[in-house]
Amino acid sequence: MAEENESVTIPPTRPLEWRPLADALGLVPGPVADAVRAGHVPGARVAPVEDELADTAEFCAAYGVAPELTANCVLVRGRGGGRDIHAAVLVLASDRADVNRAVKKHLGASRLSFARTEEAEELTGMTTGGITPIGLPAGWPILLDTAVAALSDVLIGGGGRTAKILVPGRDLAALPGAEVLALAL
């Protein structure tokens, strides 16, 4: 029996089988594979996951992963300075992104909203529930919260609902268009 102040670790119900992402490009959609072939995220690893467990809460529970070691990627769209804006925002799954203030201000957007599912999938070539910053269209800003960039390894979507990527935060910060900012509420 655990003492009152001692934490009890619950083993995951499913194991994750990690492989170098560069050696398992068949697990990710084309845009992600193309980015890896171009030399992005060299330290990334990938593991297959079950589609019905791709959402963060279900994934963390089933695979025994702490939410503070995973990051969610949301796509935002808006207008600002007479132009259309699309961007990715990454914050830890245990946090919420300050989209209405920090992100909007940083992007110079007069209005900003979350991208619609159909639009996000069409523009990225990825599946909602697994969209990743790796392989996004050229010119899109990738805004990383400082806590995401600081992690030695962070779990993110694999571009679809059947893979997760484990990548050093510094590799995400080195992606084209990536900027590290305080984004969490």
For each residue, the residues with C-beta under 8 A, 3 or more apart:
1:
2: 6 7 8
3: 6
4:
5:
6: 2 3
7: 2
8: 2
9:
10: 64
11: 64
12: 15 16 62 63 64 65
13: 62 63 64
14: 50 53 62 63
15: 12 63
16: 12 47 49 63 164
17: 47 48
18: 45 46 47 166
19: 23 24 45 46 47
20: 23 24 44 45 46
21: 24 25 28 36 41 44 45 46 165 167
22: 25 36 37 42 44
23: 19 20
24: 19 20 21 27 28 46
25: 21 22 28 32 33 36 37
26:
27: 24 46 48 158 162 163
28: 21 24 25 32 33 36 46 158 159 160 163 165
29: 32 33 125 126 127 135 159 160
30: 33 34 125 135
31: 34 35 124 125 126 135 136 159
32: 25 28 29 35 36 126 132 134 135 158 159
33: 25 28 29 30 36 37 135
34: 30 31 37 38 135
35: 31 32 38 40 41 134 135 175
36: 21 22 25 28 32 33 39 40 41 44 134 135
37: 22 25 33 34
38: 34 35
39: 36 42
40: 35 36 134 135 171 174 175 176
41: 21 35 36 44 134 165 167 171 172 175
42: 22 39 171
43: 167 168 171
44: 20 21 22 36 41 134 165 166 167 168 171
45: 18 19 20 21 165 166 167
46: 18 19 20 21 24 27 28 158 163 164 165 166
47: 16 17 18 19 163 164 166
48: 17 27 162 163
49: 16 53 54 59 63 158 161 162 163 164
50: 14 53 54 62 162
51: 54 161 162
52: 58
53: 14 49 50 58 59 62 63
54: 49 50 51 58 59 129 130 157 161 162 164
55: 58 59 129
56: 59 60 67 70 72 93
57: 60 61 67
58: 52 53 54 55 61 62
59: 49 53 54 55 56 62 63 65 70 164
60: 56 57 63 64 65 66 67 70 93
61: 57 58 64
62: 12 13 14 50 53 58 59
63: 12 13 14 15 16 49 53 59 60
64: 10 11 12 13 60 61
65: 12 59 60 69 70 155
66: 60 69 70
67: 56 57 60 70 92 93 94
68: 92 93 94
69: 65 66 92 151 153 154 155
70: 56 59 60 65 66 67 92 93 154 155 156
71: 90 91 92 93 145 148 154 155 156
72: 56 90 91 92 93
73: 88 89 90 131 132 133 156 157
74: 88 89 97 99 114
75: 86 87 88 89 114 115 120 124 131
76: 85 86 87 88 89 99 103 107 112 113 114 115
77: 84 85 86 87 112 113 114 115 119
78: 84 85 104 107 109 110 111 112 113
79: 82 83 84 85 109 110 111
80: 83 85 107 108 109 110 111
81: 108
82: 79
83: 79 80
84: 77 78 79
85: 76 77 78 79 80 107 108 109 112
86: 75 76 77 115 123 137 140
87: 75 76 77 103 107 140 141 142 143
88: 73 74 75 76 131 133 136 140 141 142 143
89: 73 74 75 76 97 99 103 143 183
90: 71 72 73 133 142 143 144 145 148 156 172
91: 71 72 95 96 97 145 147 148 183 184
92: 67 68 69 70 71 72 95 145 147 148 154 184
93: 56 60 67 68 70 71 72
94: 67 68
95: 91 92 145 147 184 185
96: 91 184 185
97: 74 89 91 102 103 145 183 184 185
98: 101 102 103 183 184 185
99: 74 76 89 102 103 104 112 114
100: 103 104 112
101: 98 104 105
102: 97 98 99 105 106 181 182 183
103: 76 87 89 97 98 99 100 106 107 109 112 143 183
104: 78 99 100 101 107 109 111 112
105: 101 102 108
106: 102 103 143 179 181
107: 76 78 80 85 87 103 104 112 141 143
108: 80 81 85 105
109: 78 79 80 85 103 104 112
110: 78 79 80
111: 78 79 80 104
112: 76 77 78 85 99 100 103 104 107 109
113: 76 77 78
114: 74 75 76 77 99
115: 75 76 77 86 119 120 123
116: 119 120
117: 120 121 128
118: 121 122
119: 77 115 116 122 123
120: 75 115 116 117 123 124 126 128 131
121: 117 118 124 125 126 127 128
122: 118 119
123: 86 115 119 120 137
124: 31 75 120 121 131 135 136 137 159
125: 29 30 31 121 135 159
126: 29 31 32 120 121 130 131 132 135 157 159 160
127: 29 121 130 131 159 160 161
128: 117 120 121 131
129: 54 55 157 161
130: 54 126 127 157 158 159 160 161 162 163
131: 73 75 88 120 124 126 127 128 157 159
132: 32 73 126 135 156 157 158 159 165
133: 73 88 90 136 142 144 156 172 175 178
134: 32 35 36 40 41 44 156 159 165 167 172 175
135: 29 30 31 32 33 34 35 36 40 124 125 126 132 159
136: 31 88 124 133 140 142 177
137: 86 123 124 140
138: 176 177
139: 177
140: 86 87 88 136 137 177
141: 87 88 107 177 179
142: 87 88 90 133 136 172 175 176 177 178 179
143: 87 88 89 90 103 106 107 178 179 181 183
144: 90 133 148 149 169 172 173 178 179 180 181 183
145: 71 90 91 92 95 97 148 149 180 181 182 183 184
146: 149 150 180 181 182 183
147: 91 92 95 150 151 184
148: 71 90 91 92 144 145 151 154 169 172
149: 144 145 146 169 170 172 173 180
150: 146 147 169
151: 69 147 148 154 168 169
152: 168 169
153: 69 166 167 168 169
154: 69 70 71 92 148 151 166 167 168 169 172
155: 65 69 70 71 164 165 166
156: 70 71 73 90 132 133 134 164 165 167 172
157: 54 73 126 129 130 131 132 160 163 164 165
158: 27 28 32 46 49 130 132 162 163 164 165
159: 28 29 31 32 124 125 126 127 130 131 132 134 135 163
160: 28 29 126 127 130 157 163
161: 49 51 54 127 129 130
162: 27 48 49 50 51 54 130 158
163: 27 28 46 47 48 49 130 157 158 159 160
164: 16 46 47 49 54 59 155 156 157 158
165: 21 28 41 44 45 46 132 134 155 156 157 158
166: 18 44 45 46 47 153 154 155
167: 21 41 43 44 45 134 153 154 156 171 172
168: 43 44 151 152 153 154 171 172
169: 144 148 149 150 151 152 153 154 172 173
170: 149 173 174
171: 40 41 42 43 44 167 168 174 175
172: 41 90 133 134 142 144 148 149 154 156 167 168 169 175 178
173: 144 149 169 170 178 180
174: 40 170 171 178
175: 35 40 41 133 134 142 171 172 178
176: 40 138 142
177: 136 138 139 140 141 142
178: 133 142 143 144 172 173 174 175
179: 106 141 142 143 144
180: 144 145 146 149 173
181: 102 106 143 144 145 146
182: 102 145 146
183: 89 91 97 98 102 103 143 144 145 146
184: 91 92 95 96 97 98 145 147
185: 95 96 97 98
